[in-house]
């Protein structure tokens, strides 16, 4: 048997084995380039040479998978239109959705469907999007599909990462409010969720690019989820930058400790194969805390609320999967101690700030104006957990000390004590003076809860209520530190006379 025939036979058998797609039977790669694709390429070489060059350098090209194989459509498809240029008359679709990709990549699509990435468009009905749609924006971006308008801030901001609900207009064109869009949770006209090109950019679909931290950094950055910045600060990010040329990013097999051994990328920890695990496109299967809510919770709790399969995958199993990744470069003691440090920070944040803060914010609601974000307290509390609290927790999860402390717990504490509490006290004072009996009652309840919080051991220092023993312990620790570094022997010399 000729090598080329053997390769095709192996590929065919492999694809048949994997033919468990939720969308249908797996298609085999064409034995040669289709006439339809050849027609597409002949024209697009002139019109869009960059696209054809990218495709020509891709694995798709080498497998004879071209324009038509990905963009072909049935006439009944929601986003299909008849391509009638010169001799070419075929129904095609501009969007290549996960459903289309599943024809050849069923396992990857099934995993991605089960992930938080595919559910990212849930933000369209969330508190975050209220900011972009109403507080920051307006409804003056009017299109055919949205005669009542959209907020340009949401269209060009939130939706570009989280995904839009792609709308097809009457003439078959994609509505400009929802396209172009490569948001990871995009809801496509065929009903599928997600966008493979969010990570595997068209038309090269480079695996090396998908493994690059900058690819994840398109969305995972900024004040509320600075994963990329934290990674760059960490030893992992430093190692990657210093040794990128040794990372073998374009290797088909890419296992930490075997194919590279310098610094991991986002993909290494959350998606890529290990010596014991295969590649996964469900990015949550190795995460043991969900740090997005005001109070950190275990990921299976959130998955259950979202109706995701991860509801059946406990955090202990997820953590073991991540520990397996870590073991490529670190010993067991190192890994266990890191997780003790991480859990300690989460528990500190949850107990000292998140739980009491959330309780106080809820009790303050009757004293606030009804419109969300029309009150100073709304902004203070939102940024405490959504920005500063996330940075602290995410910083600890990725070993970024500056984001854990100065951009994290320091900001949380500062604004808890100098903004949040004073604003609560102001609301209590105003409520007690109100002629509204309900507000008086709410102010009394809030005052009692605030007194309870501030008299807890975590906050006693604020009212100078540390016990004599606590003060003595603190003083002794300072003196020990001074003695250890010889600071107790340093005396200030008198200024010399000129």
N, C-alpha and C positions, 0 to 999 in steps of 0.2 A: 504494500500500500504506500502510495506517495505521501511525503510529509504533509503537503497541503491538504490532501484528502483526509488524512488522519486527524489533522487539526479541526477541520470542519466536522468530522464525525464526533469528536470529543465535545466540541461546542454544542452540537445538536443534542447529544445525550444529556449534557449538563443542563441545558435549557429545559429539556423534557422533565428532568428530575425536579426542577424548580417551578414547574407549572402549577403552582398552588395559589396563583394570584387571586385576589378578591375581585379583580376586574375580568378575568377570563384566562384563556390558554396563552402561554408564553409563545411569542413569535420567534422563529428562528431567523438569524441574520441572512439576508439575501446572498445567494452564491456569487452574484456579481452586481454591479451598480445598476439600479433600475433605470429604464428609459426616462421615467418621469423625473427622477433626480437629475439625470444628465441634462434634461431640458431646463430645469430650475437653475442649475449651476451655470449653464451657458449664458443665461441672461444676467444672473446676479453677480457674475464675475465682473460685468461692466458697471452694474448699478451699485453694488455693495461689495467691493473687493475685499474689504476687511473681514466681512462675515465669511466669505468663501475661503479665505486664507486660514482663518481660525478653524473652520471645519476641516480643512485639508490637513491640519496638524493634529487632529483629534483621533481617538481610538474609533470613533464612529466611522470615520472615513476608511480606516483600515478594515472595518467589519462590513463595508458596503452599506452602512446605514446613513442615509442622506436626508436632504430636505423633505422629500415626499414621504419617506417612511415615518417621520416625526410629525409633519404638518398635515398629512392627509386627513380628511374628514368625511363623514357621511352627510348627505344633504339635509337630514333631519336634525343634525347637531345644532345646538343653540347659537353657537358662534361661527358656524360654517358660512362661507361665501364662495361664489363661483369665480375662480381665477380664470379670466378670459383674455390673457395676453397672447397675441399672435396665434400659434398653433396649440397653445396649452389651455385646456379647458378641464379643470378638475376642481371639485369642492375641497377647500382647504381651511384650516383654522390658524390664526396667528398665534394663539396661545398653545404651547405644548404643556399640558397639565400633568400632574402626577399620574392621573389615569392613563394618559398616553405613555408615560415613561414605564408604567407597570407592565406594559406589553413585553418588555425585555428585562425589567428590574423589579419583579414582584415582591421579593423579600425586603428590599430597601424601602419601597413605597409603603408596604404594610407596617414596617417599623416606624417610619416617619409619621404615618397617619395616627399612630398611637401616642405620639409625643406631644409635649406642650407647644412645640413649634407649629404643628398643624392647627392648634387651637388659639394661635396668637391673635387672630382677628376678633376674639372675644372682647378685646379692648374697645371695640366700636360701641359697646354699650356700657363702658365703665366710667369710673370717676375721672380717670386720666383724660378720657376723651371729652368730658365735659369742659375741661380747661381749653382744649384746642378748638372745640366747636363753638363754645359760648363765651367763656371768659377772655380768651385770647383772640377769638375769631368772630366771624359773623356768617351770614348765609348768602353772601353776594357772589359766590362762584357758581354761576348758573350754567347748566348744560342741558342738552336735550333730554337726557335720562333723569335729570334732577331739576325740574323747572322751579322747585321751591328753593333750590340752591344748597350749597355746601360751604364749609369753611375751608379756605385755601390753606390755613394752618394745619388742619387735619389731613387734607389731601396730600400736601407736600411734606408733611412731618410724620405724624403717627402712622398713617397708612403705608408709607414706604418701607417701614420695618415690619409692622404687624400684618399688613396685607389689607387689600380692599375687597369689597364684594364686586367683582367685575360685572358690569352691566353692558348688555348688547342692545344698541339702539335699533330702531325700526329698519334702517337701511343695512343692518348687519355690521356696522362699524362699532368698535368698542368705545364706550363713553369716555371722554377725556378726563372726567373726574376720577375714574377708576383704572385708567390705563394710559401710559405705561406704569407697571407696578410689579415688583418682584418680592413683595413682602412675604415673609416666611409662612404666614397663615392665610395667604390669599384664598378667597373662595371663588373658584372658577366656574364658568358657565355650565360645565358638565357636572357640577355638583361636588367635584373633588376639592379637597382642602390642601393648601400648601403650594410651594414653588420650589422645585428642585434647583432652578437657576439662581435662587438666593445664595446658594453656596457654590454650585457648579455652573459658573457663568457661561452664557452662550458665547460662541458656538464651539469653543474648544473643550468645555466641560472638564477642565483640568483637575485631576486629583491633587496635584501639588498646590494649586490655588485653594482648594477646599481645606487643605491642611494648614494653610497660612493663618496665623492669629489675626492678621488684618482683615481677613474675610469675615470672621466673627465680629471684628471691631466695627463693622458698618453699623451694627445695631447695639452691640454690647459695650457701650461706652457712655460717658456723660455723667451728670451729677447724681442720677438715681440708680445706675447700674454700671459703674465704671470697670467692668471686668477686664477690658483691654489695658486700661491704665494700671490696674492692680497687677495684672500679669507682667507688664513691662517693668514694674518696680520689683517684683519678686525675683528670687534666685533663678526660678525656672525661665522667666523672660530674659534675664541677663545672659543665662547660658545659651538660650536659643539665638539671641542676637550675635553673640560672640562666635558661635559655631554653626551658623546657618548653612554654610557650605558643606558641612559634614552630615546634614540631616537626611539626605536621600529622599527629599520630599516627593519626587516623582516615581519612587519605587512602587511597583505593583504590590509586593508584600512589604508591609511597613509595621514592624513589631518593635516596640521599645525594648532595648537591651540586646536586640539581634541586628536590626537594620540601622539603628541609630542609638546613641547612648549619651548624648550631650544634654539637651534641654527639651522637655516636652512642650507641645503646643496644646491649644484648646482641644483639638481633635484627639490628641494622644490620650488625654484623661477621660474625655466624655464620649468618644465614638470609636476610636481606632482599635484594631486587634491587639491582643496581648498573647502571651504564650499559652494562656488557657481560654481566652474569650475571642469570639469572632468579632468582626466589625458590626457596630449597631448604628442605626439611624434614629434611634430613640434616645435623645440626649439626656433624659432624666433617670436612666436606669442605674447610674452610679452616684447619684446625689442623695445624701442622707438627711439634709435639711432643706426646706423650702423657705428662703429668706426674703421672698417678695412681699408677704403680708405684713401688717403692723407688728404682729407677733409671729416669730418663726415657728413653723409646724413641720411635722414629718410629711414627706412628699406624697405618701399613699393617701393621706387625709385629703389633700387638695385634688389628687387624681380621682378620688371617689366623688367629690363634689362636681367635678368636670365630666364625669362619666367616662373616664379613660381606663384602659386595661391595667394601668399601673396601680390601680386600687388594690390589686391582688399581690403586689410586689412590695414587701416590707422594707423599711429603711435599713434593717440589719443586713439583709441580703444585698441591697444596693451598696452599702458601705463595704461589704466584703468584696464586691466587684471592683470598687475603686481602690481598695487596699491591694488587690491583685495588680492593678496598674502601677501603683507606687512601688511594689516589690521588685520591679525591674531594676530600680536603682537604689532603694533604701531597705534597711533591715527592719525586722518586726518591731523592735523597741522604738526606733525612730518614728515609724508609722503610728504606733499606738499612742506615743506621747504627743504627736501632732494632733491627733483626734481628741485627746484630753484637753489640750489647749483650745482647740476650736469649740468643743462643746462648752467649755468654761466661759468663753466669750458670749456664746449664744444665751446661756443661762443667765449671765450677768445682765445682758441687754433686756431679755424677756422679763426678768423679775424686778429689776431696778427701774426701768423706764417704760417698757412697752405695755405691760399689764396694768400698772397703775395709771399710766398716761391715757390708755384707751378707755379705762373706766371713768376717769375724770372728764375726758372729752365727751363721752356719751351723756354724763350727768349734766354737762353744761348746755346741752342742746336746747332745753326749754328757755334758756336765757339769751339765745342767739336769734338773729334775724333768720327767717326761713331759707333764703336763697343760699345754697352752698357756695363758699368762697366769697361771700359778702361780709364775712366777719374776720377780724384779725386772727382770732383763735383758729379758724379753719386753716389758714396758711401756716401758722406756727406748727400745729400738730401734723399737718400733711408733710411738711418738709422734715420734721423730726423723724418720722418713721420711713417715709418714702424716699428721702434723699440721704439724710445723715445716718439713720438707723440701718438702712440697707448697706451703705458704704462700710460701716463698721463690721457688719456681719459678713459681707462678701470679702472684705479685706482679710478677715481672719480665715475664711475658707480657702483663700489662695495664697496665704502667707505674704501679704503685703502690709508691713507694719505701719507705714505712714497713713495708709487709707484706713487701717483699723483704728488708729489713735487720733492723729491730728485732723484728718478729714472725716473721722467717724465718731468714736466715743467722746472726744473732746467737744465736737460740735453738738452732739446730742445733749451732753451735760450742760454746756453753756446755755443753750436755748431752752432746755427744760427749766433751769433755775432762773434765768434772767428774762425770759420771754413768756414761757408757758404758764408758770406759777403766778407771776405778776398779773397776767391777763385774766387768769381764773379769779384771783383776788379782786380784781376790778369788777368782774361780772358779778361776784358774790355781793360786793358792796352795793352795786347798782340794783341787784335783785332784791336785797333786803329792804331797800328804800322804796321799791316799787309799790304802787297801789294795787297791782295785780296779785291776788292771793296765790295763784298758781306759781308765779315767778318767785314770790316770797318763799313758798314751800320748796321750790327747786333750789333756791339759793342756800337754804338751810341744809338741805341734803348734800349739796356740793361742798359746802363749808365743812361739814362733818367728815366727808370723805377726804378732803384735802388735809385736814388735821390728822386723820388716821395715817395718810401716806407720809406726811412730813415727820411724824413721830415714829415711823418705822426705822429700824437700825440703818437701813440704806440711806436715809435722808436726814438723820438727826443732826448731822454736822451743820446743815443749813440754818438751823435756829440755835446753833452753838450749844447743843444738848448732848455732846459726847460726854461719857462718864469720865471721872478722874482716872480710872484705870485705862480707858481707851486713849486718853490724852497722854498718859505716861508711856503706854506701849508705843505710841507714835513718836514721842520724843526720844525714847530709847533707840528706836530704829534709825532715826536721823543721826544720833550720836555714834552709833555703830558704823554707819556708812562713812561719816566724817573720819573716824579713827582708821577705818580700813584703807582709805585713800590718803591718809595723812593730812586731811583738811583741818583737823583740830590743832595742828602745830603751826599752821600758817598764820602769821600775825601781820596786820597791816602796818607798813612802815610809814613814819611821818613824812609828809611832803618836804622835799629838800628846798632850802631857801636859795633863791636866785641871787 
